[in-house]
Amino acid sequence: MAERIRIAAVTDVPPGSGKELTAGGRVIALFNVDGEFHALDGVCPHAGGPLGEGGLSGNIVTCPWHGWQFDVTTGTHCLNANLVHASLPISVDGGEVYVELP
């Protein structure tokens, strides 16, 4: 059963940005794409880089360590569609952002 955890206030992650956060003992990369929130596992599968600290351009995040890029709306790697990084369900309620963890 999934656990719903408050991860941030809406104002903590302005549109066009991302942030590294923790919830339930996991590192979460939370992104705001034009007012819509998306979450990926915060650890880049390439070498463990912090995805939440990467640059966000539109809906693409670039890992700050080695430049791997992912679509934050789907988790899909930009050069290899067979590589899909774990995404997490997000909900917004009363100005608060919640993540659902398995």
DSSP file (Angstrom, degrees, kcal/mol; ACC not computed):
  #  RESIDUE AA STRUCTURE BP1 BP2  ACC     N-H-->O    O-->H-N    N-H-->O    O-->H-N    TCO  KAPPA ALPHA  PHI   PSI    X-CA   Y-CA   Z-CA
    1    1 A M              0   0    0      0, 0.0     2,-0.1     0, 0.0   100,-0.0   0.000 360.0 360.0 360.0 134.6    0.0    0.0    0.0
    2    2 A A        -     0   0    0     98,-0.1     2,-0.5     1,-0.0    98,-0.0  -0.380 360.0-141.1 -72.8 147.8    1.3    3.4   -1.0
    3    3 A E  E     -A  101   0A   0     98,-3.2    98,-2.9    -2,-0.1     2,-0.6  -0.948   8.4-143.6-111.4 128.0    2.2    6.0    1.7
    4    4 A R  E     -A  100   0A   0     -2,-0.5     2,-0.4    96,-0.2    96,-0.2  -0.820  24.6-178.7 -94.4 120.2    1.3    9.7    1.0
    5    5 A I  E     -A   99   0A   0     94,-2.9    94,-2.8    -2,-0.6     2,-0.3  -0.969  30.6-121.4-125.6 132.1    3.9   12.0    2.4
    6    6 A R  E     +A   98   0A   0     -2,-0.4    92,-0.3    92,-0.2     3,-0.1  -0.556  35.4 170.7 -66.8 128.3    4.1   15.8    2.4
    7    7 A I  E     -     0   0A   0     90,-3.1     2,-0.3     1,-0.4    91,-0.2   0.693  53.8 -19.1-114.0 -28.1    7.3   16.7    0.6
    8    8 A A  E     -A   97   0A   0     89,-1.4    89,-3.6    13,-0.1    -1,-0.4  -0.986  61.3 -97.6-167.4 166.0    7.2   20.5    0.1
    9    9 A A  E >>  -A   96   0A   0     -2,-0.3     3,-1.8    87,-0.2     4,-0.5  -0.713  41.1-115.7 -87.7 151.1    5.1   23.6   -0.1
   10   10 A V  G >4 S+     0   0    0     85,-2.6     3,-1.1    -2,-0.3    86,-0.1   0.871 117.3  56.3 -53.5 -38.4    4.1   24.6   -3.6
   11   11 A T  G 34 S+     0   0    0     84,-0.4    -1,-0.3     1,-0.2    85,-0.1   0.614  90.7  73.5 -73.1 -12.4    6.2   27.8   -3.1
   12   12 A D  G <4 S+     0   0    0     -3,-1.8    -1,-0.2     1,-0.3    -2,-0.2   0.756 102.8  39.5 -71.8 -23.9    9.3   25.8   -2.3
   13   13 A V  S << S-     0   0    0     -3,-1.1    -1,-0.3    -4,-0.5     4,-0.1  -0.824  83.5-156.9-130.4  91.7    9.8   24.8   -6.0
   14   14 A P    >   -     0   0    0      0, 0.0     3,-1.3     0, 0.0    18,-0.3  -0.201  39.7 -75.0 -65.3 158.3    9.0   27.7   -8.4
   15   15 A P  T 3  S+     0   0    0      0, 0.0    18,-0.2     0, 0.0     3,-0.1  -0.250 120.5  26.4 -52.8 137.4    8.0   27.0  -12.0
   16   16 A G  T 3  S+     0   0    0     16,-3.0    40,-0.3     1,-0.3     2,-0.3   0.622 108.0  93.3  84.4  14.3   11.0   26.0  -14.1
   17   17 A S  E <   -C   32   0B   0     -3,-1.3    15,-2.5    15,-0.7    -1,-0.3  -0.846  54.1-152.1-134.4 170.3   13.0   24.6  -11.2
   18   18 A G  E     -C   31   0B   0     -2,-0.3     2,-0.3    13,-0.2    13,-0.2  -0.890   7.3-161.6-135.6 167.3   13.8   21.4   -9.3
   19   19 A K  E     -C   30   0B   0     11,-2.2    11,-2.7    -2,-0.3     2,-0.5  -0.990  19.9-126.4-153.4 142.4   14.8   20.5   -5.8
   20   20 A E  E     +C   29   0B   0     -2,-0.3     2,-0.3    32,-0.2     9,-0.2  -0.806  41.6 161.9 -90.6 128.1   16.4   17.6   -4.0
   21   21 A L  E     -C   28   0B   0      7,-3.0     7,-3.5    -2,-0.5     2,-0.4  -0.861  30.5-129.0-137.1 168.4   14.3   16.4   -1.1
   22   22 A T  E     +C   27   0B   0     -2,-0.3     2,-0.3     5,-0.2     5,-0.2  -0.961  24.9 167.5-123.9 146.4   13.9   13.3    1.1
   23   23 A A  E >  S-C   26   0B   0      3,-2.2     3,-2.0    -2,-0.4   -16,-0.1  -0.939  70.3  -3.9-154.5 131.2   10.8   11.4    2.0
   24   24 A G  T 3  S-     0   0    0     -2,-0.3     3,-0.1     1,-0.3   -21,-0.0   0.826 129.4 -55.5  56.6  33.6   10.5    8.0    3.7
   25   25 A G  T 3  S+     0   0    0      1,-0.3     2,-0.3     0, 0.0    -1,-0.3   0.559 115.6 112.9  77.5   7.9   14.2    7.5    3.6
   26   26 A R  E <   -C   23   0B   0     -3,-2.0    -3,-2.2    16,-0.0     2,-0.5  -0.845  69.3-122.1-113.3 149.9   14.5    8.1   -0.1
   27   27 A V  E     -C   22   0B   0     -2,-0.3    15,-2.8    -5,-0.2     2,-0.4  -0.803  34.1-167.5 -87.6 127.3   16.0   10.9   -2.1
   28   28 A I  E     -CD  21  41B   0     -7,-3.5    -7,-3.0    -2,-0.5     2,-0.7  -0.947  17.6-149.2-120.3 135.7   13.4   12.5   -4.3
   29   29 A A  E     -CD  20  40B   0     11,-2.8    11,-2.3    -2,-0.4     2,-0.5  -0.927  20.6-166.4-102.4 113.1   13.9   15.0   -7.2
   30   30 A L  E     -CD  19  39B   0    -11,-2.7   -11,-2.2    -2,-0.7     2,-0.3  -0.870   5.8-173.0-105.4 131.2   10.9   17.3   -7.3
   31   31 A F  E     -CD  18  38B   0      7,-3.1     7,-2.3    -2,-0.5     2,-0.6  -0.933  18.9-150.5-126.8 147.2   10.3   19.5  -10.4
   32   32 A N  E     -CD  17  37B   0    -15,-2.5   -16,-3.0    -2,-0.3     2,-0.8  -0.946  14.7-176.3-117.4 108.2    7.8   22.2  -11.3
   33   33 A V  E >  S- D   0  36B   0      3,-3.0     3,-1.7    -2,-0.6    26,-0.1  -0.891  76.2 -34.7-107.3 102.7    7.1   22.3  -15.0
   34   34 A D  T 3  S-     0   0    0     -2,-0.8    -1,-0.2     1,-0.3     3,-0.1   0.866 125.4 -44.0  51.8  42.3    4.8   25.3  -15.7
   35   35 A G  T 3  S+     0   0    0      1,-0.2     2,-0.5   -25,-0.1    -1,-0.3   0.416 117.2 111.1  87.3  -1.5    3.0   24.8  -12.4
   36   36 A E  E <   -D   33   0B   0     -3,-1.7    -3,-3.0     2,-0.0     2,-0.3  -0.923  60.7-138.5-108.6 129.1    2.7   21.0  -12.7
   37   37 A F  E     +D   32   0B   0     -2,-0.5     2,-0.3    -5,-0.2    -5,-0.2  -0.638  22.2 177.1 -93.3 143.3    4.8   18.9  -10.3
   38   38 A H  E     -D   31   0B   0     -7,-2.3    -7,-3.1    -2,-0.3     2,-0.4  -0.984  10.6-156.2-140.0 147.5    6.7   15.8  -11.2
   39   39 A A  E     +DE  30  88B   0     49,-0.6    49,-2.3    -2,-0.3     2,-0.3  -0.989   9.8 179.3-131.9 137.8    9.0   13.6   -9.1
   40   40 A L  E     -DE  29  87B   0    -11,-2.3   -11,-2.8    -2,-0.4    47,-0.2  -0.883  49.2 -83.6-122.3 158.5   11.7   11.2  -10.0
   41   41 A D  E     -D   28   0B   0     45,-2.6   -13,-0.2    -2,-0.3    10,-0.1  -0.474  46.6-133.6 -53.7 133.0   14.0    9.0   -7.9
   42   42 A G  S    S+     0   0    0    -15,-2.8     9,-1.8   -21,-0.1     2,-0.6   0.502  80.3  85.1 -79.1  -3.3   16.6   11.6   -6.9
   43   43 A V  B    S-F   50   0C   0    -16,-0.4     6,-0.1     7,-0.2    -2,-0.1  -0.884  79.8-128.8-105.9 117.4   19.6    9.4   -7.7
   44   44 A C     >  -     0   0    0      5,-3.0     4,-2.0    -2,-0.6     5,-0.2  -0.386  12.2-137.8 -61.6 133.2   20.8    9.4  -11.3
   45   45 A P  T  4 S+     0   0    0      0, 0.0    -1,-0.1     0, 0.0    -2,-0.0   0.653  94.3  66.6 -70.2 -13.4   21.2    5.7  -12.5
   46   46 A H  T  4 S-     0   0    0      1,-0.1    -3,-0.0     3,-0.1    -2,-0.0   0.985 132.0 -23.2 -71.7 -58.4   24.5    6.5  -14.3
   47   47 A A  T  4 S-     0   0    0     -3,-0.1    -1,-0.1     2,-0.0    -3,-0.1   0.149  95.3 -89.7-145.1  20.4   26.7    7.3  -11.3
   48   48 A G     <  +     0   0    0     -4,-2.0    -6,-0.0     1,-0.2     3,-0.0   0.682  66.8 165.3  81.0  17.8   24.5    8.4   -8.4
   49   49 A G        -     0   0    0     -5,-0.2    -5,-3.0    -6,-0.1     2,-1.1  -0.218  47.6 -99.6 -66.5 160.1   24.4   12.1   -9.2
   50   50 A P  B >   -F   43   0C   0      0, 0.0     3,-1.8     0, 0.0     4,-0.3  -0.675  34.9-174.5 -85.7  94.2   21.8   14.4   -7.6
   51   51 A L  G >  S+     0   0    0     -9,-1.8     3,-1.9    -2,-1.1    -8,-0.1   0.840  80.9  63.5 -58.7 -34.7   19.0   14.8  -10.2
   52   52 A G  G 3  S+     0   0    0    -10,-0.5    -1,-0.3     1,-0.3   -32,-0.2   0.665 101.9  51.5 -65.8 -15.2   17.2   17.3   -8.0
   53   53 A E  G <  S+     0   0    0     -3,-1.8    -1,-0.3   -11,-0.2    -2,-0.2   0.394  91.3 107.0 -98.2   0.5   20.2   19.6   -8.3
   54   54 A G  S <  S-     0   0    0     -3,-1.9     2,-0.2    -4,-0.3     9,-0.2  -0.325  80.4 -94.0 -78.0 161.8   20.3   19.4  -12.1
   55   55 A G  E     -G   62   0D   0      7,-0.9     7,-2.1   -38,-0.1     2,-0.5  -0.539  34.3-146.1 -75.3 139.3   19.3   22.1  -14.5
   56   56 A L  E     +G   61   0D   0    -40,-0.3     2,-0.5    -2,-0.2     5,-0.2  -0.937  18.1 178.1-110.6 124.0   15.7   22.0  -15.8
   57   57 A S  E >   -G   60   0D   0      3,-2.9     3,-1.9    -2,-0.5     2,-0.5  -0.943  70.0 -47.9-125.4 107.4   15.0   23.2  -19.3
   58   58 A G  T 3  S-     0   0    0     -2,-0.5   -42,-0.1     1,-0.3   -24,-0.1  -0.583 124.4 -25.0  65.6-117.2   11.3   22.8  -20.1
   59   59 A N  T 3  S+     0   0    0     -2,-0.5    13,-2.8   -26,-0.1     2,-0.5   0.148 118.9  99.3-111.6  18.9   10.6   19.2  -19.0
   60   60 A I  E <   -GH  57  71D   0     -3,-1.9    -3,-2.9    11,-0.2     2,-0.4  -0.919  52.8-163.1-111.5 125.3   14.2   18.0  -19.3
   61   61 A V  E     -GH  56  70D   0      9,-2.6     9,-2.1    -2,-0.5     2,-0.5  -0.858   6.6-152.3-103.3 141.7   16.5   17.7  -16.3
   62   62 A T  E     -GH  55  69D   0     -7,-2.1    -7,-0.9    -2,-0.4     7,-0.2  -0.963  21.3-122.7-114.1 121.0   20.3   17.4  -16.8
   63   63 A C     >  -     0   0    0      5,-3.2     4,-1.7    -2,-0.5   -12,-0.1  -0.408  16.5-139.6 -61.4 131.4   22.2   15.6  -14.1
   64   64 A P  T  4 S+     0   0    0      0, 0.0    -1,-0.2     0, 0.0   -13,-0.1   0.668  93.5  56.5 -70.6 -14.8   24.9   17.9  -12.8
   65   65 A W  T  4 S-     0   0    0      3,-0.1    -2,-0.0     1,-0.1   -14,-0.0   0.951 130.6  -6.4 -82.8 -51.0   27.6   15.2  -12.6
   66   66 A H  T  4 S-     0   0    0      2,-0.1    -1,-0.1     0, 0.0    -3,-0.0   0.301  93.2-105.8-135.2   9.3   27.8   13.7  -16.1
   67   67 A G     <  +     0   0    0     -4,-1.7     2,-0.1     1,-0.2   -13,-0.0   0.576  55.4 161.1  82.4   9.0   25.0   15.3  -18.2
   68   68 A W        -     0   0    0     -6,-0.1    -5,-3.2    -5,-0.1     2,-0.4  -0.435  27.6-148.4 -62.4 140.2   22.5   12.5  -18.4
   69   69 A Q  E     -H   62   0D   0     -7,-0.2     9,-2.4    -2,-0.1     2,-0.3  -0.926  17.9-178.6-121.3 139.1   19.1   13.9  -19.4
   70   70 A F  E     -HI  61  77D   0     -9,-2.1    -9,-2.6    -2,-0.4     2,-0.7  -0.976  32.9-120.1-133.4 145.6   15.6   12.7  -18.5
   71   71 A D  E >>  -H   60   0D   0      5,-2.6     4,-3.4    -2,-0.3     3,-1.0  -0.778  24.7-153.6 -79.2 116.2   12.1   13.9  -19.3
   72   72 A V  T 34 S+     0   0    0    -13,-2.8    -1,-0.1    -2,-0.7   -33,-0.1   0.688  89.4  60.8 -70.7 -16.6   10.8   14.6  -15.8
   73   73 A T  T 34 S+     0   0    0    -14,-0.5    -1,-0.2     1,-0.1   -34,-0.1   0.733 126.4  11.6 -80.5 -21.8    7.2   14.0  -16.9
   74   74 A T  T <4 S-     0   0    0     -3,-1.0    -2,-0.2     2,-0.1    13,-0.2   0.572  92.1-123.0-127.5 -19.9    7.9   10.3  -17.9
   75   75 A G     <  +     0   0    0     -4,-3.4    10,-3.4     1,-0.3     2,-0.2   0.429  59.9 149.3  84.1   0.2   11.3    9.5  -16.5
   76   76 A T  B     -J   84   0E   0     -5,-0.4    -5,-2.6     8,-0.3    -1,-0.3  -0.478  51.0-119.1 -74.6 133.5   12.5    8.5  -20.0
   77   77 A H  B     -I   70   0D   0      6,-2.8    -7,-0.3     3,-0.6     6,-0.1  -0.457  20.6-130.0 -66.8 141.3   16.2    9.1  -20.9
   78   78 A C  S    S+     0   0    0     -9,-2.4     3,-0.2     1,-0.2    -1,-0.1   0.726 102.0  31.8 -72.1 -23.0   16.6   11.5  -23.7
   79   79 A L  S    S+     0   0    0    -10,-0.3     2,-0.4     1,-0.2    -1,-0.2   0.619 123.5  41.9-107.5 -16.8   18.9    9.4  -25.8
   80   80 A N    >   -     0   0    0      3,-0.2     3,-2.2     1,-0.1    -3,-0.6  -0.851  58.6-170.1-136.1  97.7   17.7    5.9  -25.0
   81   81 A A  T 3  S+     0   0    0     -2,-0.4    -1,-0.1     1,-0.3    -3,-0.1   0.656  86.3  67.1 -63.8 -15.2   13.9    5.4  -24.7
   82   82 A N  T 3  S+     0   0    0      1,-0.1     2,-0.8    -6,-0.1    -1,-0.3   0.635  86.5  78.5 -79.0 -13.2   14.5    1.9  -23.2
   83   83 A L    <   +     0   0    0     -3,-2.2    -6,-2.8    -6,-0.1     2,-0.5  -0.857  61.0 173.9 -99.6 108.2   16.0    3.6  -20.1
   84   84 A V  B     -J   76   0E   0     -2,-0.8    -8,-0.3    -8,-0.2     2,-0.2  -0.963  20.6-145.2-120.1 118.4   13.2    4.8  -17.9
   85   85 A H        -     0   0    0    -10,-3.4     2,-0.1    -2,-0.5   -41,-0.1  -0.527  36.3 -89.3 -81.0 147.0   14.1    6.2  -14.5
   86   86 A A        -     0   0    0     -2,-0.2   -45,-2.6   -46,-0.1     2,-0.3  -0.319  44.8-166.7 -61.1 127.7   11.6    5.7  -11.6
   87   87 A S  E     -E   40   0B   0    -47,-0.2   -47,-0.3   -13,-0.2   -14,-0.1  -0.789   6.9-144.7-110.8 160.6    9.0    8.3  -11.3
   88   88 A L  E     -E   39   0B   0    -49,-2.3   -49,-0.6    -2,-0.3    13,-0.1  -0.960  22.8-104.4-128.0 141.9    6.7    8.8   -8.3
   89   89 A P        -     0   0    0      0, 0.0    11,-2.3     0, 0.0     2,-0.4  -0.400  38.3-164.8 -65.8 139.8    3.0    9.9   -8.1
   90   90 A I  E     -B   99   0A   0      9,-0.2     2,-0.3   -53,-0.2     9,-0.2  -0.942   9.8-176.9-125.1 144.9    2.5   13.5   -6.9
   91   91 A S  E     -B   98   0A   0      7,-2.3     7,-3.3    -2,-0.4     2,-0.4  -0.982  14.4-146.6-137.8 154.3   -0.5   15.3   -5.7
   92   92 A V  E     +B   97   0A   0     -2,-0.3     2,-0.4     5,-0.2     5,-0.2  -0.979  21.4 169.5-121.9 130.9   -1.1   18.9   -4.6
   93   93 A D  E >   -B   96   0A   0      3,-2.5     3,-1.3    -2,-0.4    -2,-0.0  -0.947  66.8 -17.0-145.8 119.0   -3.6   19.8   -1.9
   94   94 A G  T 3  S-     0   0    0     -2,-0.4     3,-0.1     1,-0.3    -1,-0.0   0.840 127.4 -48.5  59.4  37.0   -4.0   23.2   -0.2
   95   95 A G  T 3  S+     0   0    0      1,-0.3   -85,-2.6   -86,-0.1   -84,-0.4   0.556 116.8 111.5  81.3   7.2   -0.6   24.6   -1.3
   96   96 A E  E <   -AB   9  93A   0     -3,-1.3    -3,-2.5   -87,-0.3     2,-0.5  -0.907  59.7-139.6-116.4 144.7    1.2   21.4   -0.2
   97   97 A V  E     -AB   8  92A   0    -89,-3.6   -90,-3.1    -2,-0.4   -89,-1.4  -0.880  19.7-167.6-104.9 131.4    3.0   18.9   -2.5
   98   98 A Y  E     -AB   6  91A   0     -7,-3.3    -7,-2.3    -2,-0.5     2,-0.4  -0.921   7.2-155.9-120.2 144.0    2.6   15.2   -1.6
   99   99 A V  E     -AB   5  90A   0    -94,-2.8   -94,-2.9    -2,-0.4     2,-0.6  -0.917  13.2-137.4-114.9 145.1    4.5   12.2   -2.9
  100  100 A E  E     -A    4   0A   0    -11,-2.3   -96,-0.2    -2,-0.4   -98,-0.1  -0.914  21.1-168.4-104.2 120.5    3.3    8.6   -2.9
  101  101 A L  E      A    3   0A   0    -98,-2.9   -98,-3.2    -2,-0.6   -77,-0.0  -0.865 360.0 360.0-108.0 141.0    5.9    6.1   -1.9
  102  102 A P              0   0    0      0, 0.0    -1,-0.1     0, 0.0    -2,-0.0   0.512 360.0 360.0 -66.3 360.0    5.4    2.3   -2.3
